[in-house]
Amino acid sequence: MADVIATDSFLTEEQSLSLRALLDLIIPADADRGMPSAAELDLVGYVSEFASNQIAGIKTELESLDQAAQREKGALFGELEKNDQQTLCDHLRETDPRFAIAIAVQTLNCYYQDDRVVIALGWKARPPFPEGNEVPQADLSLLDPVRERGRIYRE
């Protein structure tokens, strides 16, 4: 058997480098609050498992980002200095409000499900069930006006 390591990544090495750099700009680490950078999370794994319909869009956005970086700065986005990356992203956001929207949305989805982030926010890092969440008992008499109104739909 060959000494080949298979990967689940749908990105090229260049795209992965650019994605990590972009994720660091989207959500940078905050050591004071114990919040990791978005680049520290496994966004590729998250997207592969939970949002595989977004893969093509993410790849397209990264290709566009690298093309813009090549055109503007003469290098791939991930190879640029942090200041140049931020300047390029600001420019792209001004010219295209939908710039990297699929990446941004999936980054937020992945980020706020990470246990380190949830704990840093002061929440319990657990699923809502089987323990469940306590729901206060409501005053069902508030529904009386709706009940008195009667049916408002066709049978």
C-alpha angles and dihedrals in degrees: 000000000000121000092245123139113212120215133203092213116121090198132086118240090257092050091048091053091049092045093053090050092048092047089053088056095045094052115005120196118271108202093181091062096033092244117150124222115259086242089066091064128081098249093160091055091046093051092045091054105034109019108027089148087070096057096092092049093049092049090049092049092050092048090051091048092051092046091051091048091050091048096045104031106015096242141074115277093249091054095055126099115262093252092052090048091052093046092050092048091049090051093047091048091052093050097040119028090194092057110145092344095149091051092047094049095047091045091057092045091052096040098055092049094056113108093225091056094044092051092046088054090055097251128125113262097228139098115268090245148086087025089040129196122276112249116196116237109257128219101254092191085081086076093059095096089053092049092047091053090066128207117343098176135081121256 
